[in-house]
Amino acid sequence: MPSLPDAQAAVARLEMANRIFFRLYQCANMLHKTGTRAVADEGLTTQQWAVMGALSRPSAAAGMAVNELARYLMVSRQNLAGVLKRMEAAGHIHVVPDARDRRSRIVQMTEAGREVWVNSAQPKIAAYYAQALHEFSLSDMTHALHYLMKLLNNMQQIDAQSGGDGEE
């Protein structure tokens, strides 16, 4: 049986963990709410912002397979499908069959989508980041990223151990 200090430490650790995960949940909800508001004039949501961000990387210049994009964003293919349909209808992306594997589909940003991303969304996202990270030093940001990456890695290990495929 654990000694009293060990039991108290375990209770304190559980309470702190609960607070961390609750704040993380609140942050995710506020990111969705306020982030979507930041890019609403461009007809984007935070999910679409994430897709465009993924597709705008140099390594994705030729596009990304739907499965690869889902894994990168850590969402299910089913959840991504609805987002992609809305983005395709808006003209931000197009989804084409993979020339090497006709069963696979490649998501590519259109020129119109790239125009929205670079000239309209990016400046608003930068302003949003500046507001959200107000009074964060570069050191604060580095530490926050470090701990979020540790947390993400641990959760990915839990997902893998429980037979998950990395998707939502």
C-alpha positions in Angstrom: 0.0 0.0 0.0 1.4 3.4 -0.9 2.5 5.7 1.9 0.4 8.8 2.6 2.8 11.2 0.7 2.7 8.8 -2.3 -1.1 8.7 -2.2 -1.3 12.5 -1.9 1.2 12.8 -4.8 -1.0 10.4 -6.9 -4.1 12.4 -6.2 -2.3 15.7 -7.0 -1.0 14.2 -10.2 -4.5 13.0 -11.3 -6.0 16.4 -10.5 -3.3 18.2 -12.4 -3.7 15.8 -15.4 -7.4 16.5 -15.4 -6.8 20.2 -15.4 -4.3 19.9 -18.3 -6.6 17.8 -20.5 -9.6 20.0 -19.7 -7.6 23.1 -20.7 -6.4 21.3 -23.8 -10.0 20.5 -24.7 -11.0 24.1 -24.1 -8.1 25.3 -26.3 -9.1 23.0 -29.1 -12.7 24.3 -28.9 -11.6 27.9 -28.8 -9.2 27.3 -31.7 -12.0 26.0 -33.8 -14.4 28.9 -32.8 -12.0 31.8 -33.0 -9.8 30.4 -35.7 -12.7 29.8 -38.0 -13.9 33.4 -37.3 -10.5 34.7 -38.3 -10.7 33.1 -41.8 -14.5 33.1 -42.3 -14.4 35.9 -44.9 -12.3 33.6 -47.0 -15.0 30.9 -46.7 -12.7 28.7 -44.6 -13.0 26.8 -41.3 -10.1 25.6 -39.2 -10.4 22.2 -40.7 -10.1 23.7 -44.2 -7.2 25.9 -43.0 -5.4 22.7 -41.8 -5.9 21.0 -45.2 -4.6 24.0 -47.1 -1.7 24.3 -44.7 -0.8 20.7 -45.3 -1.2 21.0 -49.1 0.9 24.2 -49.2 4.0 22.5 -47.9 6.8 22.1 -50.5 6.7 18.3 -50.0 3.0 18.3 -51.0 3.4 20.4 -54.2 2.1 17.6 -56.3 -0.7 16.9 -53.9 -1.3 14.3 -51.3 -3.2 11.0 -51.3 -6.4 11.2 -49.3 -5.2 8.5 -46.9 -1.8 10.3 -46.5 -3.6 13.6 -45.8 -5.9 11.9 -43.2 -2.8 10.4 -41.5 -1.0 13.7 -41.5 -3.9 15.6 -40.0 -4.7 12.7 -37.7 -8.4 12.6 -38.7 -10.5 9.8 -40.1 -11.0 9.5 -43.9 -14.7 9.8 -43.2 -14.4 13.2 -41.4 -11.9 14.4 -44.1 -14.2 13.4 -46.9 -16.9 16.0 -46.0 -14.3 18.7 -45.6 -12.8 17.9 -49.0 -16.2 17.9 -50.7 -16.9 21.4 -49.4 -13.4 22.6 -50.4 -13.8 21.2 -53.8 -17.2 22.8 -54.3 -15.6 26.1 -53.3 -12.9 25.7 -55.8 -10.0 25.5 -53.3 -8.9 22.0 -54.2 -9.5 19.3 -56.7 -9.4 15.6 -56.1 -8.1 13.4 -59.0 -7.3 9.7 -59.4 -3.7 8.8 -58.7 -2.0 8.0 -62.1 -0.1 5.2 -60.4 -3.0 3.7 -58.5 -6.4 4.4 -59.9 -8.0 3.3 -56.6 -6.2 6.1 -54.7 -7.2 9.8 -55.0 -4.8 12.8 -54.9 -5.8 16.1 -53.3 -4.3 19.1 -54.9 -4.7 22.8 -54.2 -6.1 24.7 -57.2 -4.7 28.0 -58.3 -7.7 29.8 -56.9 -7.2 28.0 -53.6 -3.5 28.9 -53.6 -4.5 32.6 -54.2 -6.9 32.5 -51.3 -4.4 30.7 -49.1 -1.4 33.0 -49.8 -3.0 36.4 -50.3 -6.1 36.3 -48.1 -5.9 33.6 -45.4 -2.2 33.7 -44.5 -2.2 37.4 -43.4 -5.2 36.8 -41.2 -3.8 33.6 -39.8 -0.6 35.5 -38.9 -2.6 38.2 -37.2 -4.6 35.4 -35.3 -1.4 33.8 -34.2 -0.1 37.2 -32.9 -3.2 37.7 -30.9 -3.4 34.1 -29.6 0.3 34.1 -28.6 0.3 37.6 -27.1 2.8 37.9 -24.3 4.4 34.5 -25.3 8.2 34.9 -25.7 10.0 32.8 -28.3 11.2 30.6 -25.3 7.6 30.2 -24.1 6.5 29.1 -27.6 9.4 26.7 -27.9 8.6 25.1 -24.5 4.9 24.9 -25.3 5.7 23.2 -28.6 8.1 20.8 -26.9 5.5 19.7 -24.3 2.7 19.4 -26.9 4.9 17.2 -29.0 5.7 15.0 -26.0 2.0 14.7 -25.2 1.1 14.0 -28.9 3.8 11.3 -29.0 2.4 9.6 -25.9 -1.1 9.7 -27.2 0.1 8.2 -30.5 1.7 5.4 -28.6 -1.6 4.8 -26.7 -3.4 4.8 -30.1 -0.9 2.2 -31.6 -1.1 0.0 -28.5 -4.9 0.0 -28.6 -4.9 -1.1 -32.3 -5.7 2.4 -33.6 -4.6 3.4 -37.0 -3.8 7.0 -36.1 -7.1 8.3 -37.2 -9.9 10.0 -35.3 
